[in-house]
Amino acid sequence: MLRLNEQVYHAIRRHGEETYPHECCGVLLGRSVDGVNDVEDAIRAGNTRTDSAHNRYNIAPQELVRIQRQGRERGLDIVGFYHSHPDHPAQWSKTDFAEAHWLGCSYVITAVEKGVAQATNSFLLTGTTEEDKAFEDEAVEVAALETERC
Amino acid sequence: MKIHIPTPLRVYSNKQDTVSVSATTVGEALDALTATHPDLKKHLYSEEGKLRSFVNVYLNDEDIRYLPKKGATEVSDKDALSIIPSIAGGC
């Protein structure tokens, strides 16, 4: 299961709207405990696929190294990634699957139709190797932010 | 030096996010890592013994594939290696 708070959930969806008609992408930092990828923060990343940004994304490894370092300093791990599908369903594609290598991590996809975020789905990359990996539908729990009480 | 292990591979490094090794070059460091944690080897290298195409190894902020001396690049205890699988896709 993927757990994230409202603020992170909306930030991911807003990112996809901002970059429309191009794909957005980013990294989910948090903790993986007992089968739950618990997201603390979503870090925006640049899409290096400027040649085909409407239907491809790629995060520069150097940026990933930096984000992983930031996470380590905060006691957080990379537990997933997100990207958008402009005018395309929130389902993983053959390209998403072929390029997915972070076993145990959540891959979140938001469909953005005519600039407006629609469905947001998550897929857990299961398996133990490249040869037996698979995407599984993953439940998404959006926790309401606790408000301060007077 | 320290080698940072990404989340998917920690199952093969006794759940350690960072492994410390003694090495004088990048190649020695990676050899020391897979000697201590042999199960990591097939996840990092192809059958031909080359780094898998989607596995990136960074010496601090430099991709080791683009270092002039590649695996023979000298390292010190202050350096860190980061193993980072690639992330890409699209609809």
gemmi code that builds the backbone of each chain (N, CA, C; Angstrom):
import gemmi

chains = {
    "A": [
        ("MET", (0.832, -1.196, 0.000), (0.000, 0.000, 0.000), (0.877, 1.261, 0.000)),
        ("LEU", (0.357, 2.283, -0.656), (1.038, 3.578, -0.661), (0.252, 4.530, 0.235)),
        ("ARG", (0.953, 5.150, 1.155), (0.288, 6.099, 2.049), (0.945, 7.468, 1.895)),
        ("LEU", (0.130, 8.471, 1.675), (0.674, 9.829, 1.576), (-0.354, 10.812, 2.110)),
        ("ASN", (0.113, 11.980, 2.520), (-0.852, 12.945, 3.055), (-1.427, 13.797, 1.918)),
        ("GLU", (-2.500, 14.494, 2.254), (-3.212, 15.300, 1.246), (-2.301, 16.279, 0.528)),
        ("GLN", (-1.403, 16.885, 1.306), (-0.523, 17.914, 0.739), (0.356, 17.319, -0.366)),
        ("VAL", (0.943, 16.159, -0.086), (1.811, 15.500, -1.064), (0.976, 15.042, -2.265)),
        ("TYR", (-0.175, 14.462, -1.968), (-1.063, 13.965, -3.032), (-1.414, 15.093, -4.004)),
        ("HIS", (-1.794, 16.229, -3.465), (-2.182, 17.343, -4.335), (-0.970, 17.960, -5.036)),
        ("ALA", (0.173, 17.926, -4.377), (1.390, 18.467, -4.996), (1.769, 17.660, -6.241)),
        ("ILE", (1.622, 16.345, -6.140), (1.936, 15.473, -7.278), (1.000, 15.777, -8.451)),
        ("ARG", (-0.279, 15.911, -8.128), (-1.276, 16.145, -9.178), (-1.109, 17.546, -9.793)),
        ("ARG", (-0.792, 18.507, -8.938), (-0.597, 19.880, -9.421), (0.623, 19.956, -10.348)),
        ("HIS", (1.651, 19.177, -10.014), (2.861, 19.162, -10.842), (2.517, 18.714, -12.267)),
        ("GLY", (1.678, 17.680, -12.363), (1.269, 17.183, -13.686), (0.476, 18.212, -14.467)),
        ("GLU", (-0.302, 19.017, -13.748), (-1.080, 20.068, -14.424), (-0.160, 21.189, -14.901)),
        ("GLU", (0.839, 21.494, -14.089), (1.757, 22.586, -14.437), (2.604, 22.265, -15.664)),
        ("THR", (3.001, 21.010, -15.798), (3.891, 20.674, -16.914), (3.125, 20.260, -18.171)),
        ("TYR", (1.798, 20.083, -18.050), (0.981, 19.714, -19.208), (1.247, 20.672, -20.364)),
        ("PRO", (1.399, 20.250, -21.613), (1.168, 18.886, -22.122), (2.380, 17.968, -22.020)),
        ("HIS", (3.335, 18.334, -21.187), (4.502, 17.462, -21.009), (4.343, 16.620, -19.760)),
        ("GLU", (5.106, 15.563, -19.693), (5.062, 14.706, -18.516), (5.882, 15.344, -17.391)),
        ("CYS", (5.355, 15.244, -16.176), (6.138, 15.653, -15.018), (6.739, 14.393, -14.403)),
        ("CYS", (7.691, 14.561, -13.521), (8.229, 13.397, -12.817), (8.856, 13.847, -11.503)),
        ("GLY", (8.934, 12.909, -10.583), (9.498, 13.233, -9.282), (9.733, 11.987, -8.454)),
        ("VAL", (10.259, 12.220, -7.276), (10.688, 11.123, -6.401), (9.918, 11.206, -5.090)),
        ("LEU", (9.512, 10.054, -4.582), (8.789, 9.981, -3.315), (9.742, 9.525, -2.222)),
        ("LEU", (9.915, 10.381, -1.227), (10.772, 10.046, -0.089), (9.913, 9.652, 1.104)),
        ("GLY", (10.343, 8.628, 1.800), (9.586, 8.209, 2.977), (10.215, 6.993, 3.613)),
        ("ARG", (9.343, 6.127, 4.124), (9.834, 4.905, 4.776), (8.992, 3.737, 4.312)),
        ("SER", (9.645, 2.613, 4.133), (8.937, 1.400, 3.752), (8.883, 0.484, 4.968)),
        ("VAL", (7.675, 0.305, 5.498), (7.522, -0.497, 6.715), (6.354, -1.461, 6.554)),
        ("ASP", (6.640, -2.734, 6.764), (5.601, -3.776, 6.736), (4.709, -3.682, 5.495)),
        ("GLY", (5.326, -3.559, 4.341), (4.563, -3.570, 3.101), (3.875, -2.263, 2.765)),
        ("VAL", (4.107, -1.238, 3.570), (3.515, 0.075, 3.288), (4.625, 1.046, 2.898)),
        ("ASN", (4.496, 1.660, 1.730), (5.406, 2.738, 1.359), (4.787, 4.034, 1.847)),
        ("ASP", (5.328, 4.505, 2.955), (4.773, 5.670, 3.641), (5.531, 6.923, 3.181)),
        ("VAL", (4.867, 7.771, 2.425), (5.544, 8.915, 1.800), (5.515, 10.138, 2.712)),
        ("GLU", (6.668, 10.711, 2.880), (6.779, 11.915, 3.692), (6.817, 13.168, 2.807)),
        ("ASP", (7.462, 13.032, 1.651), (7.658, 14.200, 0.798), (7.787, 13.777, -0.666)),
        ("ALA", (7.327, 14.631, -1.548), (7.501, 14.416, -2.991), (8.473, 15.470, -3.500)),
        ("ILE", (9.546, 15.027, -4.144), (10.557, 15.949, -4.645), (10.434, 16.040, -6.162)),
        ("ARG", (10.212, 17.245, -6.648), (10.099, 17.432, -8.096), (11.442, 17.183, -8.774)),
        ("ALA", (11.383, 16.571, -9.943), (12.607, 16.356, -10.715), (12.375, 16.885, -12.126)),
        ("GLY", (13.462, 17.190, -12.794), (13.355, 17.649, -14.169), (13.180, 16.463, -15.101)),
        ("ASN", (12.418, 16.678, -16.164), (12.269, 15.638, -17.184), (13.320, 15.884, -18.256)),
        ("THR", (14.297, 14.989, -18.355), (15.387, 15.220, -19.310), (14.992, 14.853, -20.749)),
        ("ARG", (13.804, 14.242, -20.912), (13.403, 13.839, -22.263), (12.752, 15.001, -23.012)),
        ("THR", (13.545, 16.056, -23.205), (13.010, 17.228, -23.882), (12.714, 16.935, -25.356)),
        ("ASP", (13.256, 15.838, -25.872), (13.004, 15.469, -27.261), (11.583, 14.926, -27.449)),
        ("SER", (10.988, 14.390, -26.360), (9.666, 13.776, -26.471), (8.937, 13.862, -25.133)),
        ("ALA", (8.912, 15.083, -24.585), (8.422, 15.252, -23.209), (6.923, 15.022, -23.060)),
        ("HIS", (6.194, 14.990, -24.194), (4.747, 14.785, -24.075), (4.408, 13.327, -23.764)),
        ("ASN", (5.341, 12.403, -24.057), (5.024, 10.999, -23.783), (6.195, 10.201, -23.219)),
        ("ARG", (7.239, 10.869, -22.769), (8.376, 10.175, -22.149), (8.909, 11.007, -20.980)),
        ("TYR", (9.464, 10.309, -19.990), (10.165, 11.026, -18.935), (11.414, 10.262, -18.557)),
        ("ASN", (12.342, 10.993, -18.033), (13.583, 10.413, -17.542), (14.149, 11.365, -16.491)),
        ("ILE", (14.551, 10.787, -15.364), (15.177, 11.613, -14.327), (16.682, 11.377, -14.416)),
        ("ALA", (17.443, 12.457, -14.497), (18.900, 12.324, -14.590), (19.428, 11.600, -13.349)),
        ("PRO", (20.272, 10.587, -13.538), (20.810, 9.864, -12.380), (21.488, 10.781, -11.378)),
        ("GLN", (22.126, 11.822, -11.892), (22.816, 12.758, -10.991), (21.811, 13.446, -10.051)),
        ("GLU", (20.622, 13.733, -10.588), (19.582, 14.335, -9.753), (19.090, 13.311, -8.719)),
        ("LEU", (18.995, 12.054, -9.151), (18.592, 11.000, -8.210), (19.601, 10.847, -7.073)),
        ("VAL", (20.883, 10.935, -7.424), (21.934, 10.840, -6.405), (21.747, 11.951, -5.374)),
        ("ARG", (21.463, 13.156, -5.883), (21.265, 14.307, -4.980), (20.034, 14.110, -4.096)),
        ("ILE", (18.948, 13.630, -4.704), (17.708, 13.443, -3.931), (17.896, 12.335, -2.901)),
        ("GLN", (18.616, 11.265, -3.305), (18.862, 10.180, -2.350), (19.685, 10.698, -1.166)),
        ("ARG", (20.634, 11.603, -1.476), (21.469, 12.181, -0.414), (20.623, 13.056, 0.514)),
        ("GLN", (19.759, 13.888, -0.093), (18.862, 14.729, 0.727), (18.008, 13.858, 1.633)),
        ("GLY", (17.496, 12.759, 1.075), (16.663, 11.861, 1.859), (17.430, 11.266, 3.019)),
        ("ARG", (18.656, 10.833, 2.729), (19.483, 10.205, 3.776), (19.688, 11.181, 4.938)),
        ("GLU", (19.921, 12.458, 4.587), (20.146, 13.469, 5.623), (18.902, 13.694, 6.480)),
        ("ARG", (17.748, 13.372, 5.907), (16.478, 13.534, 6.647), (15.982, 12.206, 7.216)),
        ("GLY", (16.778, 11.154, 7.054), (16.361, 9.837, 7.555), (15.281, 9.202, 6.705)),
        ("LEU", (15.223, 9.602, 5.412), (14.192, 9.074, 4.515), (14.818, 8.315, 3.351)),
        ("ASP", (14.080, 7.358, 2.834), (14.533, 6.576, 1.680), (13.698, 6.924, 0.453)),
        ("ILE", (14.220, 6.545, -0.707), (13.397, 6.619, -1.919), (12.441, 5.423, -1.879)),
        ("VAL", (11.143, 5.715, -1.798), (10.152, 4.624, -1.740), (9.280, 4.583, -2.991)),
        ("GLY", (9.476, 5.539, -3.890), (8.680, 5.516, -5.111), (8.976, 6.697, -6.011)),
        ("PHE", (8.227, 6.731, -7.088), (8.391, 7.776, -8.103), (7.006, 8.157, -8.610)),
        ("TYR", (6.908, 9.333, -9.195), (5.627, 9.676, -9.816), (5.883, 10.323, -11.162)),
        ("HIS", (4.910, 10.173, -12.040), (4.939, 10.909, -13.299), (3.512, 11.060, -13.796)),
        ("SER", (3.348, 11.875, -14.838), (2.002, 12.111, -15.360), (1.876, 11.527, -16.762)),
        ("HIS", (0.640, 11.242, -17.130), (0.318, 10.814, -18.490), (-0.617, 11.863, -19.100)),
        ("PRO", (-0.057, 12.789, -19.872), (-0.909, 13.816, -20.494), (-1.857, 13.196, -21.529)),
        ("ASP", (-3.135, 13.426, -21.341), (-4.177, 12.905, -22.247), (-4.021, 11.406, -22.485)),
        ("HIS", (-3.792, 10.702, -21.398), (-3.590, 9.247, -21.469), (-3.995, 8.682, -20.107)),
        ("PRO", (-4.537, 7.450, -20.067), (-5.023, 6.912, -18.781), (-3.917, 6.749, -17.728)),
        ("ALA", (-4.350, 6.680, -16.473), (-3.413, 6.512, -15.355), (-3.076, 5.033, -15.168)),
        ("GLN", (-2.600, 4.441, -16.240), (-2.198, 3.031, -16.229), (-0.765, 2.939, -16.739)),
        ("TRP", (-0.030, 1.958, -16.213), (1.357, 1.826, -16.675), (1.388, 1.358, -18.118)),
        ("SER", (2.402, 1.798, -18.816), (2.574, 1.448, -20.224), (3.721, 0.449, -20.361)),
        ("LYS", (3.890, -0.077, -21.549), (5.023, -0.983, -21.808), (6.346, -0.289, -21.508)),
        ("THR", (6.406, 0.998, -21.866), (7.637, 1.755, -21.610), (7.869, 1.900, -20.117)),
        ("ASP", (6.783, 2.200, -19.371), (6.922, 2.315, -17.912), (7.488, 1.022, -17.335)),
        ("PHE", (6.967, -0.099, -17.805), (7.382, -1.389, -17.263), (8.836, -1.708, -17.636)),
        ("ALA", (9.152, -1.498, -18.903), (10.513, -1.818, -19.361), (11.556, -0.989, -18.612)),
        ("GLU", (11.178, 0.247, -18.259), (12.142, 1.165, -17.631), (12.060, 1.161, -16.102)),
        ("ALA", (11.240, 0.285, -15.539), (11.084, 0.235, -14.079), (12.086, -0.755, -13.490)),
        ("HIS", (12.916, -0.270, -12.573), (13.968, -1.135, -12.012), (14.036, -1.066, -10.494)),
        ("TRP", (13.192, -0.247, -9.882), (13.269, -0.092, -8.426), (12.263, -1.045, -7.781)),
        ("LEU", (12.688, -2.293, -7.636), (11.812, -3.311, -7.054), (11.395, -2.902, -5.642)),
        ("GLY", (10.123, -3.106, -5.343), (9.603, -2.762, -4.012), (9.149, -1.315, -3.907)),
        ("CYS", (9.380, -0.536, -4.955), (8.983, 0.872, -4.924), (7.639, 1.078, -5.624)),
        ("SER", (6.995, 2.186, -5.289), (5.693, 2.536, -5.854), (5.884, 3.454, -7.055)),
        ("TYR", (5.164, 3.170, -8.112), (5.189, 4.012, -9.302), (3.799, 4.640, -9.446)),
        ("VAL", (3.737, 5.945, -9.195), (2.465, 6.654, -9.180), (2.268, 7.373, -10.513)),
        ("ILE", (1.095, 7.185, -11.089), (0.792, 7.817, -12.383), (-0.492, 8.627, -12.258)),
        ("THR", (-0.420, 9.882, -12.704), (-1.619, 10.732, -12.740), (-1.977, 11.031, -14.190)),
        ("ALA", (-3.218, 10.734, -14.539), (-3.697, 11.110, -15.865), (-4.040, 12.593, -15.838)),
        ("VAL", (-3.580, 13.329, -16.836), (-3.899, 14.760, -16.923), (-4.593, 15.006, -18.266)),
        ("GLU", (-5.865, 15.332, -18.176), (-6.645, 15.504, -19.402), (-6.889, 16.977, -19.659)),
        ("LYS", (-6.443, 17.432, -20.798), (-6.582, 18.861, -21.160), (-6.125, 19.780, -20.026)),
        ("GLY", (-5.059, 19.373, -19.365), (-4.470, 20.228, -18.331), (-5.045, 20.044, -16.936)),
        ("VAL", (-6.022, 19.133, -16.794), (-6.654, 18.936, -15.483), (-6.388, 17.510, -14.993)),
        ("ALA", (-5.864, 17.389, -13.775), (-5.547, 16.067, -13.219), (-6.808, 15.247, -13.042)),
        ("GLN", (-6.736, 14.007, -13.482), (-7.878, 13.089, -13.332), (-7.486, 12.021, -12.304)),
        ("ALA", (-7.502, 10.750, -12.728), (-7.185, 9.671, -11.775), (-5.700, 9.650, -11.425)),
        ("THR", (-5.422, 9.284, -10.180), (-4.046, 9.019, -9.750), (-4.003, 7.585, -9.234)),
        ("ASN", (-3.190, 6.765, -9.877), (-3.070, 5.359, -9.475), (-1.630, 5.038, -9.115)),
        ("SER", (-1.483, 3.995, -8.292), (-0.132, 3.555, -7.928), (0.059, 2.090, -8.261)),
        ("PHE", (1.273, 1.759, -8.684), (1.621, 0.390, -9.040), (2.915, 0.024, -8.324)),
        ("LEU", (2.849, -1.106, -7.649), (4.020, -1.567, -6.903), (4.838, -2.483, -7.803)),
        ("LEU", (6.145, -2.200, -7.902), (7.002, -3.069, -8.704), (7.433, -4.240, -7.815)),
        ("THR", (6.871, -5.405, -8.095), (7.148, -6.593, -7.286), (8.167, -7.481, -7.996)),
        ("GLY", (8.609, -8.523, -7.285), (9.573, -9.455, -7.854), (10.918, -9.302, -7.184)),
        ("THR", (11.841, -10.188, -7.571), (13.165, -10.164, -6.946), (14.269, -9.846, -7.946)),
        ("THR", (13.967, -9.953, -9.239), (14.984, -9.665, -10.261), (14.318, -8.991, -11.457)),
        ("GLU", (15.128, -8.556, -12.408), (14.615, -7.991, -13.648), (13.774, -9.011, -14.403)),
        ("GLU", (14.122, -10.277, -14.223), (13.478, -11.327, -15.006), (12.067, -11.655, -14.493)),
        ("ASP", (11.833, -11.495, -13.195), (10.500, -11.873, -12.687), (9.710, -10.669, -12.150)),
        ("LYS", (10.136, -9.474, -12.513), (9.441, -8.292, -11.988), (8.033, -8.187, -12.581)),
        ("ALA", (7.160, -7.513, -11.845), (5.788, -7.294, -12.313), (5.231, -6.047, -11.636)),
        ("PHE", (4.299, -5.392, -12.314), (3.575, -4.279, -11.690), (2.283, -4.810, -11.089)),
        ("GLU", (2.012, -4.451, -9.846), (0.743, -4.826, -9.222), (-0.006, -3.559, -8.838)),
        ("ASP", (-1.320, -3.579, -9.048), (-2.136, -2.445, -8.590), (-1.918, -2.283, -7.096)),
        ("GLU", (-1.790, -1.051, -6.669), (-1.504, -0.799, -5.257), (-2.526, 0.175, -4.680)),
        ("ALA", (-3.048, -0.155, -3.504), (-4.006, 0.743, -2.852), (-3.301, 2.041, -2.470)),
        ("VAL", (-4.017, 3.149, -2.607), (-3.471, 4.465, -2.222), (-4.310, 5.018, -1.075)),
        ("GLU", (-3.647, 5.305, 0.025), (-4.354, 5.901, 1.158), (-3.901, 7.343, 1.299)),
        ("VAL", (-4.847, 8.256, 1.172), (-4.529, 9.679, 1.327), (-5.002, 10.112, 2.709)),
        ("ALA", (-4.032, 10.411, 3.559), (-4.372, 10.781, 4.933), (-4.616, 12.273, 5.015)),
        ("ALA", (-5.676, 12.652, 5.694), (-5.978, 14.070, 5.878), (-4.936, 14.684, 6.799)),
        ("LEU", (-4.570, 15.914, 6.503), (-3.606, 16.608, 7.356), (-4.252, 16.936, 8.686)),
        ("GLU", (-3.510, 16.715, 9.750), (-4.064, 17.059, 11.058), (-4.041, 18.579, 11.206)),
        ("THR", (-5.160, 19.141, 11.558), (-5.208, 20.598, 11.738), (-5.022, 20.943, 13.210)),
        ("GLU", (-4.392, 22.063, 13.376), (-4.162, 22.493, 14.762), (-5.465, 22.948, 15.396)),
        ("ARG", (-5.639, 22.540, 16.624), (-6.865, 22.954, 17.310), (-6.547, 24.011, 18.366)),
        ("CYS", (-7.433, 24.990, 18.451), (-7.227, 26.047, 19.435), (-7.573, 25.524, 20.835)),
    ],
    "B": [
        ("MET", (35.969, 3.620, 2.167), (34.986, 4.546, 1.601), (33.581, 3.969, 1.766)),
        ("LYS", (32.598, 4.837, 1.574), (31.214, 4.399, 1.728), (30.571, 4.127, 0.364)),
        ("ILE", (29.748, 3.104, 0.335), (28.955, 2.824, -0.862), (27.482, 2.858, -0.459)),
        ("HIS", (26.732, 3.755, -1.102), (25.314, 3.893, -0.771), (24.493, 2.937, -1.634)),
        ("ILE", (23.665, 2.165, -0.961), (22.879, 1.122, -1.621), (21.435, 1.615, -1.788)),
        ("PRO", (20.869, 1.518, -2.987), (19.490, 1.982, -3.177), (18.495, 1.012, -2.522)),
        ("THR", (17.313, 1.504, -2.219), (16.318, 0.695, -1.489), (16.112, -0.705, -2.079)),
        ("PRO", (15.973, -0.884, -3.410), (15.658, -2.238, -3.892), (16.775, -3.258, -3.655)),
        ("LEU", (17.989, -2.799, -3.491), (19.115, -3.740, -3.372), (19.518, -4.009, -1.925)),
        ("ARG", (18.867, -3.344, -0.985), (19.282, -3.517, 0.419), (18.960, -4.901, 0.952)),
        ("VAL", (18.035, -5.571, 0.293), (17.720, -6.939, 0.701), (18.947, -7.830, 0.498)),
        ("TYR", (19.872, -7.405, -0.349), (21.097, -8.182, -0.613), (22.309, -7.626, 0.132)),
        ("SER", (22.100, -6.586, 0.941), (23.224, -6.011, 1.692), (22.924, -6.031, 3.195)),
        ("ASN", (22.230, -7.072, 3.611), (21.843, -7.194, 5.034), (21.081, -5.955, 5.509)),
        ("LYS", (20.265, -5.406, 4.619), (19.418, -4.234, 4.931), (20.213, -2.968, 5.229)),
        ("GLN", (21.500, -2.984, 4.916), (22.308, -1.777, 5.167), (22.115, -0.777, 4.024)),
        ("ASP", (21.917, 0.490, 4.369), (21.807, 1.494, 3.306), (23.176, 1.998, 2.881)),
        ("THR", (24.164, 1.785, 3.722), (25.530, 2.187, 3.401), (26.483, 1.067, 3.813)),
        ("VAL", (27.371, 0.710, 2.898), (28.365, -0.319, 3.185), (29.744, 0.337, 3.125)),
        ("SER", (30.561, 0.110, 4.134), (31.920, 0.659, 4.133), (32.903, -0.394, 3.634)),
        ("VAL", (33.781, 0.019, 2.715), (34.792, -0.905, 2.178), (36.153, -0.208, 2.188)),
        ("SER", (37.198, -1.025, 2.181), (38.556, -0.490, 2.029), (38.970, -0.693, 0.583)),
        ("ALA", (39.305, 0.391, -0.094), (39.669, 0.273, -1.507), (40.482, 1.492, -1.926)),
        ("THR", (41.317, 1.284, -2.963), (42.087, 2.413, -3.495), (41.560, 2.880, -4.856)),
        ("THR", (40.700, 2.043, -5.488), (40.093, 2.444, -6.767), (38.603, 2.118, -6.746)),
        ("VAL", (37.880, 2.701, -7.713), (36.446, 2.432, -7.846), (36.212, 0.930, -8.048)),
        ("GLY", (37.015, 0.338, -8.929), (36.858, -1.093, -9.221), (37.067, -1.949, -7.981)),
        ("GLU", (38.084, -1.612, -7.214), (38.351, -2.357, -5.977), (37.182, -2.236, -5.005)),
        ("ALA", (36.611, -1.045, -4.956), (35.490, -0.816, -4.028), (34.291, -1.684, -4.406)),
        ("LEU", (33.993, -1.727, -5.710), (32.853, -2.536, -6.151), (33.140, -4.032, -5.950)),
        ("ASP", (34.387, -4.426, -6.185), (34.757, -5.830, -5.953), (34.602, -6.186, -4.477)),
        ("ALA", (35.031, -5.253, -3.618), (34.923, -5.513, -2.175), (33.457, -5.622, -1.760)),
        ("LEU", (32.620, -4.794, -2.386), (31.186, -4.826, -2.060), (30.580, -6.181, -2.424)),
        ("THR", (30.867, -6.649, -3.649), (30.258, -7.912, -4.081), (30.928, -9.118, -3.429)),
        ("ALA", (32.161, -8.940, -2.934), (32.800, -10.037, -2.194), (32.100, -10.217, -0.837)),
        ("THR", (31.750, -9.091, -0.227), (31.068, -9.154, 1.074), (29.603, -9.539, 0.905)),
        ("HIS", (28.994, -9.068, -0.171), (27.573, -9.338, -0.413), (27.411, -9.920, -1.821)),
        ("PRO", (27.756, -11.190, -1.992), (27.791, -11.788, -3.334), (26.458, -11.764, -4.072)),
        ("ASP", (25.342, -11.745, -3.340), (24.040, -11.741, -4.024), (23.804, -10.449, -4.809)),
        ("LEU", (24.567, -9.414, -4.492), (24.416, -8.147, -5.219), (24.907, -8.258, -6.663)),
        ("LYS", (25.816, -9.189, -6.884), (26.532, -9.246, -8.164), (25.592, -9.356, -9.371)),
        ("LYS", (24.657, -10.298, -9.307), (23.805, -10.501, -10.484), (22.846, -9.333, -10.709)),
        ("HIS", (22.651, -8.517, -9.673), (21.773, -7.362, -9.837), (22.529, -6.156, -10.395)),
        ("LEU", (23.846, -6.193, -10.272), (24.655, -5.073, -10.759), (25.276, -5.347, -12.119)),
        ("TYR", (25.606, -6.623, -12.367), (26.353, -6.946, -13.581), (25.583, -7.901, -14.490)),
        ("SER", (25.827, -7.769, -15.789), (25.272, -8.711, -16.756), (26.102, -9.997, -16.718)),
        ("GLU", (25.657, -11.000, -17.473), (26.411, -12.266, -17.510), (27.802, -12.053, -18.084)),
        ("GLU", (27.944, -11.002, -18.901), (29.270, -10.712, -19.489), (30.163, -9.955, -18.502)),
        ("GLY", (29.624, -9.679, -17.338), (30.436, -9.007, -16.319), (30.441, -7.497, -16.417)),
        ("LYS", (29.585, -6.945, -17.296), (29.509, -5.480, -17.410), (28.376, -4.960, -16.530)),
        ("LEU", (28.532, -3.704, -16.091), (27.451, -3.087, -15.322), (26.174, -3.139, -16.154)),
        ("ARG", (25.069, -3.549, -15.550), (23.814, -3.580, -16.289), (23.499, -2.178, -16.814)),
        ("SER", (22.863, -2.124, -17.966), (22.677, -0.836, -18.635), (21.884, 0.158, -17.785)),
        ("PHE", (20.977, -0.346, -16.940), (20.147, 0.562, -16.147), (20.733, 0.845, -14.764)),
        ("VAL", (21.910, 0.285, -14.496), (22.547, 0.539, -13.198), (23.591, 1.639, -13.367)),
        ("ASN", (23.416, 2.714, -12.631), (24.378, 3.816, -12.658), (25.175, 3.796, -11.359)),
        ("VAL", (26.467, 4.013, -11.493), (27.305, 4.124, -10.295), (27.984, 5.483, -10.339)),
        ("TYR", (27.770, 6.243, -9.288), (28.344, 7.583, -9.220), (29.430, 7.646, -8.155)),
        ("LEU", (30.571, 8.210, -8.536), (31.613, 8.529, -7.566), (31.360, 9.983, -7.179)),
        ("ASN", (30.880, 10.191, -5.969), (30.392, 11.506, -5.546), (29.343, 11.977, -6.569)),
        ("ASP", (29.631, 12.984, -7.397), (28.628, 13.433, -8.363), (28.997, 13.108, -9.806)),
        ("GLU", (29.909, 12.139, -9.993), (30.366, 11.815, -11.353), (29.988, 10.372, -11.711)),
        ("ASP", (29.417, 10.199, -12.898), (29.108, 8.870, -13.412), (30.426, 8.155, -13.724)),
        ("ILE", (30.629, 6.972, -13.139), (31.936, 6.321, -13.342), (32.166, 5.928, -14.806)),
        ("ARG", (31.073, 5.808, -15.577), (31.242, 5.462, -17.002), (31.985, 6.573, -17.750)),
        ("TYR", (31.871, 7.793, -17.231), (32.480, 8.925, -17.925), (33.776, 9.411, -17.280)),
        ("LEU", (34.228, 8.708, -16.258), (35.513, 9.078, -15.671), (36.626, 8.597, -16.617)),
        ("PRO", (37.646, 9.433, -16.851), (38.709, 9.049, -17.794), (39.317, 7.686, -17.467)),
        ("LYS", (39.515, 7.422, -16.180), (40.143, 6.155, -15.803), (39.130, 5.097, -15.362)),
        ("LYS", (37.869, 5.443, -15.489), (36.769, 4.531, -15.153), (37.018, 3.779, -13.837)),
        ("GLY", (37.019, 2.436, -13.890), (37.161, 1.646, -12.659), (38.505, 1.806, -11.984)),
        ("ALA", (39.494, 2.294, -12.748), (40.833, 2.464, -12.171), (40.983, 3.801, -11.455)),
        ("THR", (39.921, 4.590, -11.441), (39.961, 5.891, -10.770), (40.269, 5.723, -9.281)),
        ("GLU", (41.252, 6.481, -8.824), (41.631, 6.366, -7.415), (40.571, 6.975, -6.507)),
        ("VAL", (40.410, 6.376, -5.357), (39.448, 6.896, -4.376), (40.121, 7.005, -3.013)),
        ("SER", (39.520, 7.844, -2.172), (39.999, 7.940, -0.793), (38.834, 7.637, 0.143)),
        ("ASP", (39.126, 7.572, 1.412), (38.081, 7.266, 2.395), (36.982, 8.325, 2.426)),
        ("LYS", (37.318, 9.532, 1.935), (36.329, 10.616, 1.972), (35.330, 10.525, 0.824)),
        ("ASP", (35.658, 9.716, -0.189), (34.765, 9.587, -1.346), (33.594, 8.656, -1.027)),
        ("ALA", (32.542, 8.813, -1.828), (31.390, 7.918, -1.676), (30.918, 7.466, -3.052)),
        ("LEU", (30.558, 6.205, -3.128), (29.942, 5.670, -4.347), (28.447, 5.550, -4.103)),
        ("SER", (27.663, 5.915, -5.108), (26.211, 5.729, -5.029), (25.768, 4.839, -6.178)),
        ("ILE", (25.038, 3.800, -5.844), (24.462, 2.929, -6.871), (23.028, 3.407, -7.102)),
        ("ILE", (22.717, 3.740, -8.348), (21.406, 4.330, -8.643), (20.823, 3.696, -9.900)),
        ("PRO", (19.826, 2.817, -9.757), (19.152, 2.327, -10.967), (18.452, 3.484, -11.676)),
        ("SER", (18.296, 3.380, -12.981), (17.695, 4.491, -13.726), (16.190, 4.535, -13.500)),
        ("ILE", (15.619, 5.687, -13.779), (14.169, 5.857, -13.644), (13.663, 6.619, -14.867)),
        ("ALA", (12.786, 5.964, -15.596), (12.262, 6.554, -16.823), (10.955, 5.846, -17.187)),
        ("GLY", (10.311, 6.321, -18.230), (9.077, 5.692, -18.681), (8.286, 6.639, -19.552)),
        ("GLY", (6.997, 6.426, -19.603), (6.151, 7.305, -20.405), (4.970, 6.554, -20.977)),
        ("CYS", (3.986, 7.347, -21.419), (2.758, 6.702, -21.883), (2.841, 6.374, -23.370)),
    ],
}
model = gemmi.Model(1)
for chain_id, residues in chains.items():
    chain = gemmi.Chain(chain_id)
    for i, (resn, *xyz) in enumerate(residues, 1):
        res = gemmi.Residue()
        res.name, res.seqid = resn, gemmi.SeqId(i, " ")
        for name, pos in zip(("N", "CA", "C"), xyz):
            atom = gemmi.Atom()
            atom.name, atom.element = name, gemmi.Element(name[0])
            atom.pos, atom.b_iso = gemmi.Position(*pos), 0.0
            res.add_atom(atom)
        chain.add_residue(res)
    model.add_chain(chain)
structure = gemmi.Structure()
structure.add_model(model)
structure.setup_entities()
